[in-house]
Amino acid sequence: MTAVTAAPDAGPEVMPDPGSAGTSENPVVSVRDATVRVGGRELWRGVGLTVRPGEFVAVLGPNGVGKSTLIKVILGLLPTAGGQVSVLGERPGRASRRIGYLPQRRSFDPSLRIRGVDVVRLGLDGDRWGIPLFTGRKARREASERVAEVIELVGGTAYAQRPIGELSGGEQQRLLIAQALVRRPAVLLLDEPLDSLDLPNQAAVAALIGRICRRENVSVLMVAHDVNPILPYLDQVLYLAHGAAACGRPAEVITTDTLTTLYGTPIEVVRTADGRLIVVGQPEAPAVHINRHGDDNAAG
């Protein structure tokens, strides 16, 4: 459930009930009354979010509101200016080996000859250049088996031996998700994983992420512009706008009343016959949940 309060100098603020969408399990990510400043500018404040094991959470909002910044806070790459953040019961940055991370989409040169399977393997020992991590025969075999396991999990077995530059965008993204999963993370952080994919691939990758979340009991926190491809799989959404936030179940947050309060201007949420959401009103275009491929800047 969401509650509305007033925030000085930031317009109306929609504050979350951190326990509204979870269970009694200990949270894997806990953000309480957090404030973040970047370059002297306050991006958001009073943000609260509780992610429990196996939950799929989307972070939504226009460009520049701090969606990707939240990922950086959880990774321990950026400190908060106020509030409390814990990840897997520790301060951000202390549990990095239990976090899988897929940054904003990077393109591969078509001439790149490294195989897809080798890209996945980098997620297992790519941070140990020059220091063999798996030296024994058994360890090498187990590593190869794990790489093959996650490639199969994402449906990439048929093309993982091909050069990564020759693969389609959807195939590349599946293997990058496998790379993020190879260390058996408890939390998977995905920054715009559907960006630059066509609609069929968006749907396929969204379904894959939803399946991984349930089957592997991995908590997924995903930055997105368009909620529609992932809407059927979501447990919670965190909507950021104008320095404020709204958090809760999708049906509670993506509504005319909640978004009108969040933006401080009349907003109308329309659900089409096929279940897609359209946000109509004054916010900039990225607040409308349609297919788009704009470049999210460093603030996210």
N, C-alpha and C positions, 0 to 999 in steps of 0.2 A: 504494500500500500504506500502511496505517496502522500506527503504532507507539505503544505505550502506555508513558507514564512517570508518575511521581507529581509533583504540583505542591503545594508547601506552601500551606496555608490555602485551597486551592481544590478539594480532593478529587482524584480521579483525572483525569488529563489525557490526551487522545488527541492526540498530535502528528502532523502531516502529514509525508509525504514530498513536498516541493514539486514534484518532477519526475515524480510517479507517473503522471500522466494526460496529459502533454504530449509534444511533440516537441522536436527540437533548435532550433526557432525561438526567437528572443529573446522573452521574455514581454512582454505588453502591460501586465499588472499583476503586481507582485511584492510580496508581504507576507511579511516574515520575522521571526518571533519577536516579533510586535507586541503591545503592551499599550495598553489605552485606559482612561482614567478620565473619568467625567462627574460633575460636582458632588461631587467627592471620593470617588466610589464607583468601584471597579474593576469594569468590565463584563466584560472578558476579557483574557487574557494568553497569551503564547506562541503566538499565532495565526500560521499560515503558509499561504500560498496562492500558486500560480503559475498565471496565466491566459495562454494563448498565443493567437495569432491564430486567429479562427474558432471558439473554444471557447465552449460554453454551460455556465455554472456557476450553480447555485442555492445561495442562502444560506438555511438552514432553522433552525428552533428556536422555542421558546416565546416569548411576549410578554416584552419587557423584557430580553432577553439581549444586545442590541446589534447586531441585524442591520442596521437602518437606519443605525446609527452607523458601521458599516463602510463604507457608501456615502459618508457624510460624510467619512470619513478619506480615501478614494480621491479625492474631489472637492477635497480640501485645505481643507475647512471646519472640520475638527477635527484637532488634532495628536495624535500618539501619545505615550504616556508612556514608551515603550521600543520597541526594534526598528527595522526599516527598512521603508519603503514607497516603491515607485517606480511611476510610471504613464507608460507609453510612453517609458521610459528617463529620466524626469525626476522631480523632487520633485512630490508631489501639489499641484495648483493651477497648475502651469506649462504643462500641455497641455490646458487646459479646452476650447479650440475643437475639439479632436479627440475630445471625449467627448459623447455624447448622453445626456441624463438625463431620465427620466420619474419625478417624485416620486410619493408616495402619492396615490391617486386623489382628484381634486378634482371636485366635482359642478358642473354648469352649470345655472343657473337656466333653467327651461323658456321663459321670456320673452326670453332672450338672443338677439339678432338677428344677431350676428356670424356670418358664414358659416364652415363647416368649412374651406374653402380658406384663409380669412384666418387661422384659428388655426394651420394648418400653416405659412403664410408667416411668422408670428411667430418660428418657430424659425430662420428664415434671417436676418432683420434686426430682430427685435423688441427687441433690446438697443440699437438705434440710434435711439431716438425723437428726432425733431427733426433728425436728420442723415441725409439721403438716402444710402443705401449704394449703390444701383444707379441712377446718374444717366443713363448713356448708353442709347440704344435697344437696343443689343446686350446690355448688362448686364441690362436689364429683361427682355428676351426670354429670356435664359439663366436668370434667376431664376424666371420663370414656368414655364419648361420643367422645371426641377428640382423645383418644387413639384408640378407635374402628375405627374412621374415617381414621386415617393415616394407620392403619393396612389394611383396605380395599383398600386404595389408592395404596398400594404396592402389593396388591394381596395376603396378608398373612392371611386372615380370617380363612381359612380352617385348618391351623396348629398353629395358635398363642397360643392356649391353651396347646400345648404340651411342654415338657421340651426342652429348647433351645439346650441342648447337643445332643438330638436325631434328630435334623433337619439337612438337607443337607446344604452344604456350600452356595448354592444359596438362600435357604430359610432363613438361618441366616442373610445373607447380606441384604435381603429385609427388615427384621425386624430391622436391625441396621440403615438402611436408614430411616425407619419409626421413629425410636428413634430420629434421627437428625432433622426430620421434625415436631415433635410433638408440638413445641413451635411456629410454623408458622414463620420460619425465612425468612428474605429477601435474605439472601445469604447462599448457601450450599457449604461447603468446603469438598471435598472428596479426600482422600489420598490413591491411589491405590485400589479403591473399587472392581476392577475386578481381582485382584491378587488372585491366587490359585483357581480360578473358571475354570471349563472346558469350552470349546468353546460355547456349547449351553447356558450355564448359563451366560457367558460373554455377549452374544447377548441379552439375555432376560433382564438382569440387565441394560445394556446400553440403551435398548429401554425404560425401566421403568424410568431411570433418564431423558432421553430426554422428555418423556411424562410429568413428574413432572415439569420440567423446563417450558414447555409451559402452562400446565393447571394451575399451581399454581403461575405463573409469578415469579418463584424463579431464581435468578442468580446462576449458577453452575460454580464453579472453581474446576476442577478435575485433579489431578496428574495421569499420565498414562505412561506406557512404550509402549503400542501398541495403535496406533490411530485407527486402523481398526474397532473395534467393535463400537466405538462412532462416527466415521467419518460422518455418515449421519445426525447426530444431532447437529454438531458443528457450532457455529458462528465464533469463533476465535481459533487460536492456538498460544501458546507462546512456542517457541523452545529455550532451553538453551543448550549451549555447549561452552567449552573453555573460560568461563567467559563472554561470549557475549550472545546476544539474538536476536531472530527474532519474530515479532508479526504481526498477520494479519489474513486474511481469510485462511483456509487450502490450497486452490488452489494457494495462493500467497506465502505461506511460505514453504510448503513441495514440493519444486521444486529443480531441479538439480542446477540451478544458485544460489538460496538463500542458500541452505545447503552447497554448495561448498564454498561460501563466509564465511559462519558461521564457518565452520570447518577449512578453510584454506588449504584444500586438495580436490582433485577431488572426487565428490560424484555424483552418478547417481540415480535418482528417477524413478522407473518403476511402471506403473499402470497395473495390471493384467486384464484379461478379465472379472473377477468378481468384479472389482473395488478396490481390495486391493492394498495397496502401499508397495513397497519393496525399501528400501534404500540400495544402493550398493556402497561400497567404503571402506575407511580406518578407519572410526570410530569404536570404540569397539562395540561388538555385540548388546547391548541394543538399539543402534540407528537404528537397523533394525526393522521395524514394523512387527514383527511376534509374535506368542504366546510364552510367556516366564514367568517364575515365580521367577526371581532372587530377592534377598533380597536387597531392597534399604536402604542404610545406613542412618545415622542421617542427613547427608547433603542432601540426597535425589537427 
